[in-house]
Amino acid sequence: MRFIGGKSQLLGNIESVINENVNEKGNIFCDIFAGTGSVARYFKPKYEVHSNDFLHFSYVIQKATIENNHKPVFSKLAKIGIADPIRFLEETDLTDKSNITYFIADNYAPGENCERMYISKRNAMKVDFIRNTIEMWNKSELIEEAEYYYLLAALVEGVPYVSNITGTYGAYLKEWDKRAYKPFEMARLDVLDNGRENRSYNSDANQLIREVEGDILYIDPPYNSRQYAPNYHLLETISRYDNPEIRGVTGMRPYDDIKSAFCVKSEVLEVFEDLIEKAKFDNIVMSYSTEGLMSSGQIENILKRHGVESSYKRYDIPYRKYKSKLSSEIKELKEFIFYIRKGISKAAYFPMPVLSVAEPSHAYQVKRSKYQKSPLNYIGGKYKLLPQIMPLFPRQIGTFVDLFAGGCNVGINVVAEKIICNDINTKIIDMFRAFKQINTDEILRHIEGRITEFLLSKENEKGFVNFRTFYNKTKDPLDLYVLSCYSFNYQFRFNNNLDYNNPFGRNRSRFSENMRNNLLAFLEKIKDSNIEFTSREFTVFDMSGLGYDDMVYCDPPYLITLGSYNDGNRGFKDWKAAQETALYDLLDKLHKQGVKFALSNVLVHKSIRNETLIEWCKKYVVTSIENDYSNSSYNTHKGESIEVLITNY
C-alpha cells in the first residue's frame, strides 16, 4: 500500500539510531502514528509493540498483524465446511446475492447513478460481498475477534491493488489503469509470533500518550497540511462500512472529527509539545522532513525542554531531489531522525541513606470519614486500614505508584503531584479509565439505561444472567460496574477465558442510593486528580524515571493467605514464591535507586509464617497494622494474623 510519508525506505536508519542510543535492553516499542504499520512490523521481532492510528483501516491492519501473534485457524468456519475463508470469499459466485448491501459498488464504481471510477463494478461488488459476509460471520459468532480483524485487514490490503488511482484516494483517474482490470484478491497477510502481549489502539495520539508507557516511543506525525483522512476515505469506509453520507465529486466521507492538529500550522507546535511533555517513555525517536510545518529548530527546542538536553541528536538523511519550479536551483529534501532520552532519575543527585530497622508499633489513628471509599467491593481492599496506613506515608510525594491498585482505595486517597494506579486486572483498569474519561452524567445515564433495559433488581435473576451474557460478548467497562452492583457480595470474578462468572446477589445486591452517592464522590475525585490507570505486570512496570521525591506502594496478593485471587483460576496470573521473590528484588532495587516504598503484607497467618518475608524485612522499617477485613476471603479471627506495613524510610 502506498501511504503518504511511509517509512519503509528508512527502517534501517531508524534501527541504527535506536541501536546507537538505546544501551539498555528495551521491552516496549510504541509506534503512535502507525499508518500501514511498516515500522511496527519491522520492530515486532525485537520488542513488545504497541501501535496506534486514528484511522480505522490502519487500526484494523495493526490488529491483524501487530496485536495478533498467530495466523487464524477459523475452526468454527471449518465445522460448516469453509476450510479456507479467503478462498471462499474470493470465489463465491455473486449472481444471486440480492441480500447484500452494495455501498461501494453503488457509490465508487461507474453505474446508473454514479460516475466515479475508483474501482471496477465487478471488483466493487466483490468488495461489498466480502465485507458483508465478514460482518455476518462476526455477528453470528462464527469467527473470533482475531479472525474478524485478520479478514478485514486482508480485504483492506487487497483494495489498492485494483484501485484506479495514482497513489491516494483524493481523486480517481479518468481513464482505467491496467491494474483496475485485475480480479480482486484479498491479501494473505503474514503474522509474526514474538511471544509478547502486543497491543493496537485506534485513538488520538495526544489522548493515548496519557495512558501508555514504555521504553521507546517512535513518532512519525503528519508533516504538512494534507489531512490523511480524505486521502484514504475509501479504505476507511470499507473498513468501517458505516454507510456514511458522502459528498462531492470524490464521494468523500465526513472527517471533521478525525482531523489532525499536526496538519494545522497554528496548532502543530502546541500538540507536539503536549505529546512530548506527556510521554512516559525512556527514549524518543522521531521522523520528520524539511518539508514539515515545524522547523528542525522548533523540534529541537521542544525535545530539549522535556528531555535530557545532552542526549539530543539529529540525523540528516537525504530523501530525494527535485527541480524547483520557481528556479533552476536544485533543492535537496532531507528526512530528519531525532533522538532524545526523556528523563533521568533524581536518585543520582539525592542518594538515600541506609535506613535502620524500627520495632513494630501501632500507627496513629485518624477518623475514617476523611477518606474516599472505592465504588468497587474488591477483595483485600484497604479502605478500613487507611486510618493506620496513610499517616505513615510521606507528607510530600511527587509521583505515587499504586502498583497493585485493586479497587484503588489507597491510590485515590493519596496526596501527590501525580498518581498512577496499576493492576494486572485489565478489566478493572478499563473500568477506571472509563470513569475518568466519560462525563459523569453520561455514566449515570448508561447505568440507569442498563438497569431498565435488563430489568435488573434484587429479585430478577434471569435479568442478571441475561445481562452477564450480554457483557461477556461486548465487554463494555461501564457494564462491568453495573454487573457488579447486582452480583453476589458486589464482587468481581472471572474465569480463565476472562468471562465474568460471579453469581447473582439475590435479595441483597443492587445499585442503591448509597452506591450512587459513593460513585459520584469517587468520580468527582478522579476527574479532579492528576491520576492515571495502567495495566502492567509489576515485573515490567517502568520505574526508571522515579527518584527521591517519589513513592511506590505495594499491596500484592499475600503468599500465605487463602485469597481467591491467589489460585490462578480467575483469568489472571496466580501468586507464588517466584512472584514474591521478584517483588522483594524490585523493592530492593527501588531502595538503591532512592525511591521510597511501602509494602502491605502479613508475616503470620493462622500459625503459618512467611519466613522469607520475615527475613527480608529485617533491613527495613516494620509497623504492625490491626487488620479488620469483614469482607475478605482470607479474613480471620483477631490475633491470628500479623499484618504489617514495611517501609524503607
N, C-alpha and C positions, 0 to 999 in steps of 0.2 A: 504494500500500500504506500503510495506516495503521500507523505504527510509534511505539511509546512513546518520547516525547522527540524525535520527528522535528524537524529544523531547517529545513524548507522555508520557514517563515514568517520565519526570522531570517537568511536568506542575505545579504540586502542589508546588515544590520547587521554581520555578520561581515566582509564585504568592506570596509566602511567602516573598521572597526578596523584591518584589515591595511593599507589604503591610508594611513591616518593615521600609523601607527607604523613600517612597514617601508619605509625610504627606499631601500635598495639593491635592485637587481633580484634577486629570489629565483628559484631554479630548481626546488627540490624542495619540494612541499607534501605533508605526511603527515597523513592522516585516520586516526587509530589506533583509533577506535571508530566504524567507518563506518556500521553499521546498513544501511539500504537504499541508502546511497551518495548521498544528495541533495547533501551538501556536497562530496564528492569530485567528483561530476559537474559541479557548478557551477564549480569552480575548475580543471577539466581544460583549458579553453581557454588558461589563463594559465601553467600550471605542469606539470612532470613530477610526476604524482600517485602516491603510494604509499598504498594503502588497506588497512585490516585490520579483521577482525572475528572473534571466536571462534566465532560461529555459522556453520555450513557453508552454509546457504542464503544468508546475506549474502555470504559469500566467493564463491559461485557468481555472484551478481549483479555483484560487483566484477570478477571475471574477465572477464565478458561485456562490461561497459560501461566499465570503467576501464583494465584491463590491455590489453584488445583495442582496436585502433585502426581496425578495418575491419569492416563487416558481412560475415559469412562468405559464400562463394560456393558451398560444398557441391559441388565439382566431381566428387568420386567418386560421390556420390549421383546427380548428373545423368547420369553414364555408365550407371547402371542404371535410368534412366527416372524418377527422382524430382527434378524440376526445382525444386519448391517444397516442402521437407520439412515446413514448418509446416502448410501446407495438407493435405499427405498425412496428417500425424499427426491433424489435426482431423477429417478427413472419412472416414478408413478405417472401414469397417463392422465392428463388433465381434461380429457374430452368431456367427462361428465362430473364436473366439480362445481355445481351451481351453489353449493352451500359455503363457498369460500368468499371472503371479503377481498376484493381486488383493488385495494387502495393504491398500491404502487402502479399497477397496470393502468388504472383509470386516470392517474394524475401525473405520471412521469414517463409514459410511453405514448407515442403517437396513436391517436384513435379518433373516434367520432367527436369527442368533446375535448380533446387535448392535442396540442401541437408540440409539446415538449419532447425532446429526443435524448433523454438521459440514458435510456436503456430500451432494447427492442421489446416489442409487445410479448413475444414468446418468452423471453427471459424474465420480464417483469411479472408475468403470470406465474412463472415458476417460483420466483422470489415470494410472491404472495402466498402461494400454496405451501411452501416450506415454512414461512413464518406463522401461518395459521395452524399448521399441523404441530409445530413445536409447542405453541401455546396450548393447544388442545391436549397434547400428551402431558404437559406440565399440570394443567388443571385436573386431569384425570389420574394424576399421581402415577403415571407410567414411567416417569423419569425423575431422578433425584436432582437436587439443586445443581450439583456439579455437572451433571449431564445436560441440564437445561442450558446453562451458560456455555458449555462447550459447543452445543449445536448452534446456538445463537451466534457465537463467535465464528464458527465455520461458515455460517451464512453471510455475515457481515464481511468477512475477509475475502469471500468469493466475489462480491459485487464489483469492486474496482476492475477486475479482470475483463468484465464485459460492459463497462460504463463508457459512454460516448462523451468523454471529457478530456481536457488537456492535463489535468492533474488534480484539481479540486472540483467541487460541485457548485461553485459560484456561478457557473454558466455551462451550457452544453454546446457541443459542436453542431453546426447547421448541416453538415454532411456526415454520413455514417463512417466512423472509423472502422477499420477492418476487424478490430477485436470485438466490436459490438455484435458481429455476426456469429461469434463463437457461442456454442450452447453453454448455458450457465452450469458451473460446477462449484460445489462447496469446497472449502479448504480443509484438508485433513491435518489439523494442527498438531505439531509435536508438543509433548508435555514432559518437562524435566522434573524428576523427583529429587529435591535437595534435602529431603528428610527434615524439613523445618516447617513451622507454622506461619507460612506466608499469608499476607492479608492484602485485600484490594478495597479501595474506597471510591465513592462517587460523590465527592464533596468539593466545596470551595477550599482552595489551598490555605487561605488565611484563617478559615474556621478549623480545618483539620489540624493545622500546626499546633493548636492549643491542646490537642488530645493525644498526639503521638509523640514518641521519643525514641532515641536510638543512637547509633554510633556515627553513621554517615548520612547526611541529608544532601541529595542531589537536586539542584534547582535548574530547570530549563523552562523559564516562563516565556510567554509570548514576547516578541521583540518589538513589534511595531503596531500600527493601528488596525491591522487586519484581524477582525474577530474570527475565531476558529469555528464558532457555531454555524454561521451562514455558509462557510466554505465546505462543511461536511453535513449539511442539513439532510440530505437523502439518507445517508448512513444512520444518522440519528433517528430519523423517522422509521426506518426499517428496524432498528434496534428497539425503540420504544413501542412502535406500532400502536400509537395512540390516536390515529386519525385526526391530526391537528388541522386547524383552519389555516390553509396555506394561502399565499398571496403572491402577486407579481408574475412576471414572465417566467421566472425560475421556479415558482412554486415553493417559495421559502416558508418554513415553519416559524412561528414566533420564537424569539430567542432573547427577549429583553431580560428575562430572569436569570440568564446564564452569561451575560456579557462580562468580560474580564476587565477589571480596572487596570491590569497590566498593559492593556491596549489603549489607554487614555493618557495622553501626555500630562494632563493636570493632576492625575491621580496616582501615576505609577510609582513615584518616589515614596509616597505615603504607605501604599500597600506593601511595597518591597521592604521598607524599614520595619513595618509591623511583622512581616514574615520572619525576618532575621532576628528581631528582638525576641519573638515568642518561641523561636526554635529551641527545642531541648535535645540537641544533638551535639556530640563532641566535635564533629568535623563537618564543614560545609563546603561543598563543591558546586560551582555554578557555571553554566554555559551562557554566553551572551554574544552579541555581534556588534561590530562597528556601525551597523545599520539601526541599532536599537534606539528606543526612546530615551533610555538612560545612557549617560556617558560613562566611560570606564572610571573616570574620576569620582563621579557621584556614587557609583557602586562601591568603589574602594573606601570612600568616607563612611558609608553606612556599615560595611563589613567591619572596619576597624573600630567603629563606635560600639559595636556589640560583641566583638570577638577579641582574641589576643592579638594585639597590633603587630607584634614581632613575628607572628606566624603567617602573616598575609603574603600571598604570592599571586602573580598574574602570568598566565601563559598565553602567548600570541600565536595563533595557528592560521596560516594563510588558507583561505577558504576557496575563493575563486576570483578571477579578474574579469572586468568588463570594461568596455569602452564607453566613456561618458557621452551622453547625447548632447551635452552642452559645450563640450570642448574635446579636443583630441587627447587630452591628458588621460593616461591610463591610471585608473584607480584600483587599489587593491583592497578587497574586503578581508577582514580578519574575524575569526571566531575566537573569543576570549574564553579561557577557562580560569576561574578564580578559585582560590583555596584560602580558607582561614579556619583556625581552631576556635571553637565557640567560647570555651570557658576554662578556668583553672581553679583548682581548689584553694580555699583560703588557708588550709591547714599548713601549707608551706610557710606561711608568714606568722601563724599563731599556733605553734606547737602546743599540744595539750599535755599537761603534766601527768606523771604517773599517779594514779589515784589509790588511796588506801581503802581497805575493806572496812565497812561500818557494821556494827552489830545490828541485827534485825530489830526494828522498832515499829510502833504503831503510827500511822500517818495522822496528821491533823485533820479533824472532821469539820466539814463545812456544810451548809444547808444544801440539800439536793435540788431545791427548786430553781437554783441559778443555772442549771444545765438543761440543754435542749435534748429531748429524747428522740431517737431514731423512729421513723414510722414503721420500721420493719421489726418483727419479732425474730431476732437472729440468735441461734444457739450460741451460748458463750458470750453474749453481748455484755459490755462493761458499764452499762448505764448506772447500775446500782453501786458500782465501785468508784464512780467518778469523784465523789467527795474525798476519797482516800488517794486516788491516783493523781488527779490534776494538780493539787498543791505541791507535788513532788517534781513537776515539770519546771524547766527554767522559765523565768519571767519574760525574757525576750528571746524570741525564736525567729530566725529568718525563714527558712523553708522547713516545714514539718511534713515528714513522710509517715503515714499510717500504713505500714507495709502489708498487714493482714487486716484490712479495714472491716470486713464483715458488714454489719449494719451501720457503720460509721459513727457510732456513739462517741468514740474518742475524737476522731478527726474533726467532727462538726463543732466540737466544744473547745478546741484549742485556739488560742490567740497567737497568730503567726502572720508574717508578711505573705506567705504563700503556703497552701495546704495541698498535699497530694494524697488522695485516698486510693489505695491499690488493693486489689484482691484477685485471686485466681478465678473466682466465680464470675465469669463473663456476663452471665445473665443479670446478676445483681448490679454489676458496674454499668451495664447498658441502661438499667432502670434509673440509676442515679444520674447518668448523663442526660437521660430524657427529662428527669425532674429539673435539672439545671438549665436545659436549653429551651424547653417548651413553656409557653406562657401559662401562668397559674390558672387562669380562667379556662383555658383550653384543656388543661389536665383534669379539672373538675368536671367539665362537660363530657370528657371521654369516660371518666369513671361512672358518672351517673347514666350516661348512654348505655354502657355495657350492662349495668345493673338492670336497666329497663329492658334492654334487648333480650337478655337471657333469664329474666325474671328471678334474679338472684335474691336469696333470702336465707334466714337461718334454717328454714324447713325444706326448701326446694333442692333436694339432692340431684334430681335429674337435670335441672338447670345448671347446677355446678359442674356436673360431669360433661354436659354438652359444651360448656364454656372452656373447661380444661382441654377437651379435644380440639376445640377451635384454637386455643392458644398454642398447643403443640404443633399446629400446622402453620400458624402465622408468626409466632414468637415476638409479638409486639411487646416491648418492655413495659408500657403502661398497663397492658392487660395482665402482665405478671403480678403487678401490685394488686390489681382488682381481685385476681385469683387468690392471692394470699389472704385477702380480707375475709374470704369465705372458706378457708382451708382449716383443717384440724390444727388447733393451737396457734393459728395465724402464722405457721411456719412455712419454710421453703424446703422442698425436697425434689431431687431429680434422679432419674435412672441413668444407666450408663450411656444411653443414647441422648442424654440431656433433655429428655422429655419430662415435664413436670408430673409428679405422681403422688403428691400429698393428697390424702383423702379429705372428704367433706367434713367441715366443722359443725355438725348438726347441733341445733339449738343453742349455739354459742357464738360462732364466728359471723361477723357481719361488718359492713362499713358504717360504724356507729358515728355519732356526733363527736365523741371524744377522739376517734381516729381521724376524723375530718379536721378537727382543730389542730391536732398534733401534726398532721401532714402539712397544713397551711403554715404553721410556725416553722417547720423544717424547710419547706420550700422558700420561705422568705429569707431564712438564714443562708441557705446555699446560694441563692441568687445574689445576695449582698456580699458574699465572701469570695475571696480570691482562691477558689478551690477547684482542683482538677480530679478527675476519676480515671484511673488506668487499670488495666488488667494484664499483669505480667507475673510470671513466676518469680519468687523472691531471688532466685539464683541469677537471674538475668536482668534484674532491675538496675538501671544505671545510677550509681551513687557517685560517680567520678566528679560531679560538679558541686558536691556538698562540702561544707567546711565547718569551721569552728562555731559559727552562729546558728548552724542548722541542727536538726534532730530527727532521729528515726525511732518510731515506736513500733514494737512488735508484739502482737498477741496471736501467736500461731496456735494450731491445734496442740493440745497437751499430750505428750507422748504416753503418759501413764494413766490417762483417764479413758473413759468409755464414750466419748462424744461420737455421735453418729457420723460426723464429718471425717473421722479417723479411719473408717473402714474401707475406703477406696471404692465403695459401691454407690456413689452418688453422682457419677459422671465426671467428678474431678479427682485429682490425684490424692492418694491417701498420704498419711504422715507416719513415717517410720524412722528408725535410728539414723539412716543416711541423711534424711532431711534435717533432723535435729542437729546432727554434727555440722552439716553445711551451714545452718543458721549461726551456730557458735562461731564458725570460721569467719562468716560475714561480719558479725558484731566485733570480733577481734580486729578485723581489717578496718572497720569504721573507727574504732578507737585509735588505731595507729594513724588514721587519716585526720584525726582531730574532730570527728563528728560525734556529737552527743547521742546516746541511745538509751532507751528504756525497754525492758523485756518483761512482759507479764507471763507467769508460769506457775507451776506447782512443784514443790520439792518432794512432797509426800502426799499420797492419795490412798486412803483405805489400806494403810500399812505397806503400800508399795512405794519404794524410794527410787527417785530418778538420780542414781548415783553419778551419772555423767554430768548432769546439770549441777548437782551439789558440789562436785569437784571444780567444775569450770567457773562457777560464780564466786569462788573464794577471792578472786583477784578484783572483784568489783563491789559496789555498794548494794546491799541486800536489805530491803524493807518488807516486813510482813504485812499482809493485807487480810482483813477479816472478810472472808468470802460469804456471799449471800446470793445464791442462784436459785430462785424459786421456779425458774422455767428453763432448766438445762438438763440434758440427758446424762450429765455426769455429776448432778448435784449430790450432796452427801450431808450427813448429819454434822452439826457443828463440832469442830475439834478433830475430825477425821481427815482433814485436808489442810496442808500448809501452803497457802498461796502467797506469792511474793512479787515484788517489783524489783528488778535488777537494773541498776543504772551504772554508767561509767563516769558519773560526776557527783 
